[in-house]
Every structure is written in C-alpha cells, then in structure tokens.
Amino acid sequence: VSDWQLVATIRDISERKAAEAAMLVKNTQLQEANRLLRLAEDVARIGHWHYDLTTGKADWSPLFADIHGLPVDRPVDAADYIALLGAEQFAHIRAEARRAIQQGQRFRLATQIPSTDGPPRIIEMQGQGEISASGELLGLFGVCQDITEQLDIQETLRQARDRALSAAEA
C-alpha cells in the first residue's frame, strides 16, 4: 500500500483561450487603426480636440497644440487656449458652436490666431456635439486645420487672374 495520493482536476479552457486570442486580434486591429489615424492627421495637418461638458476638461492632439503654438510636451487646459485666442475670439467660437448644436448641426468657422514666428495664422475649425443616447449634450468634438497657406495660394491665383484679365482688356 502506498502513502501517496493523487488528486487531479481537468478544466477545459479552450473557450477562454479563444476569447483571449480574439481580444488580442481586436487589440492589434485597434492599435493599427489608431496608428493610421495619426498618420492621416499628420499628412493632412489636421489636429483634433474634445471638450467634456460634464467635467469641463479639454483634450487635444499634439498636432492641434502644434498648429496653435501651444506646448506639445506638457498638458495645457482650456484657460491656456482662451489666453491664446483672447476672450472675445473664444466667445465668438463658443457662440457659433452653441448656435450650430442648438440647431442640430455641425459647426465650421475660420478664425485668426497669433503666430510666434510671423503674421497671424488662419485656422479652420469644424466640430459637432457629442450627444448621449438620451439626447443630452455631453461635449464637443472637432478638428482644426491651418489654412493660411491655402488662402495665400488662392489670393495669389486671384491676383494673377486679375492681372491677366487686365492685360487682356488692355
């Protein structure tokens, strides 16, 4: 007779392993989607922002900060953004956003911001309300793009066209 006893339990963990593998695939897909989104933002030079009305907290992408001349390497808050734009200009943006959201629309506007290395820049901002399932406005989300160069090119083309028309008339 032996003094040793063996007790064993066998559990089928194949469902858990399959779920873990599926989660790993989804996580990899999400990481790739985020990487591609960052690349698209960089290529288009479009930054994004989010303002949570429930907490009053503002977040934005590093590209949004770069476009606006805000520090990319440290967190900044809405007060920094208001200081950059000035209270009057910020109030105009807020009023336009509020008007559009009350009408159930997206908002789009161009605004001028100061530049640390030259003349002011023109930023186009687009956004929309973030609405809960119950219809409550939770926050605002949007994108911005520096359109200064595009406007400069359009003005150069307009001037060239005007000169050509003047020459043709003469």
C-alpha positions in Angstrom: 0.0 0.0 0.0 1.4 3.4 -1.0 1.2 6.6 1.1 0.9 8.8 -2.0 -2.4 10.0 -3.3 -3.1 11.9 -6.4 -6.0 14.3 -6.9 -6.4 15.9 -10.3 -8.8 18.4 -11.8 -9.2 18.9 -15.5 -10.8 22.0 -16.8 -11.5 22.9 -20.5 -10.0 26.4 -21.0 -10.4 26.3 -24.8 -13.2 29.0 -24.7 -11.1 31.3 -22.6 -8.0 30.8 -24.8 -10.2 31.5 -27.9 -11.6 34.7 -26.2 -8.0 35.8 -25.3 -6.9 35.2 -28.9 -9.9 37.1 -30.3 -9.1 40.0 -27.9 -5.5 40.1 -29.0 -6.6 40.3 -32.6 -9.1 43.1 -31.8 -6.4 45.0 -29.8 -3.9 44.7 -32.7 -6.6 46.0 -35.1 -7.3 48.9 -32.8 -3.7 49.8 -32.5 -3.3 49.7 -36.2 -6.4 51.9 -36.7 -5.0 54.4 -34.3 -1.6 54.4 -36.0 -3.3 55.0 -39.4 -5.5 57.8 -37.9 -2.4 59.5 -36.5 -0.7 59.2 -39.9 -3.7 60.6 -41.7 -3.8 63.6 -39.2 -0.1 64.2 -39.8 -0.4 64.0 -43.6 -3.4 66.4 -43.7 -2.0 68.5 -40.9 -5.4 68.2 -39.0 -5.5 68.2 -35.3 -8.4 67.1 -33.2 -9.9 68.3 -29.9 -12.5 67.3 -27.4 -14.3 69.3 -24.7 -16.2 67.4 -22.0 -19.1 69.5 -20.7 -19.6 67.2 -17.7 -16.1 67.7 -16.4 -15.1 71.0 -18.1 -11.9 69.2 -19.3 -10.4 69.9 -22.7 -8.1 67.5 -24.5 -6.4 67.9 -27.9 -4.0 66.1 -30.0 -0.3 67.0 -30.2 -0.9 68.3 -33.8 -3.7 70.6 -32.5 -1.2 72.0 -30.0 1.4 72.4 -32.7 -0.9 74.2 -35.1 -1.9 76.6 -32.3 1.7 77.1 -31.0 0.8 75.5 -27.7 3.3 73.3 -25.8 3.2 69.7 -27.1 5.3 68.2 -24.3 3.1 69.3 -21.4 -0.6 69.3 -20.7 -2.5 72.5 -21.2 -6.0 73.4 -20.4 -8.9 75.4 -21.8 -7.6 78.5 -20.0 -4.4 78.3 -22.0 -6.4 78.1 -25.2 -8.6 81.1 -24.2 -5.5 83.1 -23.3 -4.0 82.3 -26.8 -7.2 83.3 -28.7 -8.3 86.1 -26.4 -11.6 86.1 -24.6 -13.6 87.9 -27.4 -12.5 85.4 -30.1 -13.1 82.4 -27.8 -16.6 83.7 -27.0 -17.3 84.0 -30.8 -16.2 80.4 -31.3 -18.3 79.2 -28.4 -21.3 81.2 -29.6 -21.0 79.7 -33.1 -20.7 76.2 -31.7 -23.7 76.7 -29.4 -25.8 78.0 -32.3 -25.0 75.1 -34.5 -25.5 72.5 -31.8 -28.9 74.0 -30.8 -29.9 73.7 -34.5 -28.7 70.1 -34.6 -25.9 70.9 -37.0 -22.1 70.7 -37.1 -20.2 74.0 -37.0 -17.5 75.3 -39.2 -15.6 78.5 -38.9 -12.3 80.1 -39.6 -10.5 82.1 -37.0 -7.3 84.0 -36.8 -4.7 83.0 -34.2 -1.4 84.7 -33.3 1.8 83.2 -34.5 5.1 83.2 -32.6 7.1 83.3 -35.9 5.4 85.7 -38.2 2.0 87.0 -39.2 -1.2 85.6 -37.7 -2.4 82.2 -38.9 -5.9 81.3 -40.1 -7.3 78.2 -38.6 -10.4 76.4 -39.9 -12.3 74.6 -37.1 -15.1 72.1 -37.5 -17.0 70.3 -34.8 -20.1 68.8 -33.5 -21.9 68.0 -30.3 -21.4 64.7 -28.6 -24.9 63.6 -27.7 -25.8 60.8 -25.2 -28.3 58.1 -26.0 -30.9 60.1 -24.1 -30.2 63.2 -26.2 -28.2 65.1 -23.6 -25.2 67.2 -24.8 -22.1 65.7 -23.2 -19.4 67.5 -25.0 -17.9 68.9 -28.2 -15.6 67.2 -30.6 -13.9 68.6 -33.6 -10.9 69.1 -35.9 -8.8 72.0 -36.9 -6.5 72.8 -39.8 -4.1 75.6 -40.6 -5.5 77.0 -43.9 -3.1 80.0 -44.1 -1.1 78.6 -47.0 -4.3 77.6 -48.9 -5.7 81.1 -48.5 -2.3 82.6 -49.6 -2.3 80.4 -52.7 -5.9 81.4 -53.6 -5.1 85.1 -53.2 -2.0 84.7 -55.4 -4.1 82.9 -58.1 -6.8 85.6 -57.8 -4.2 88.4 -58.3 -2.7 86.5 -61.3 -6.1 86.1 -62.8 -6.9 89.8 -62.3 -3.6 90.8 -63.9 -4.3 88.5 -66.9 -7.8 89.9 -67.3 -6.4 93.5 -67.1 -3.8 92.7 -69.7 -6.3 91.1 -72.0 -8.6 94.1 -71.7 -5.7 96.5 -72.5 
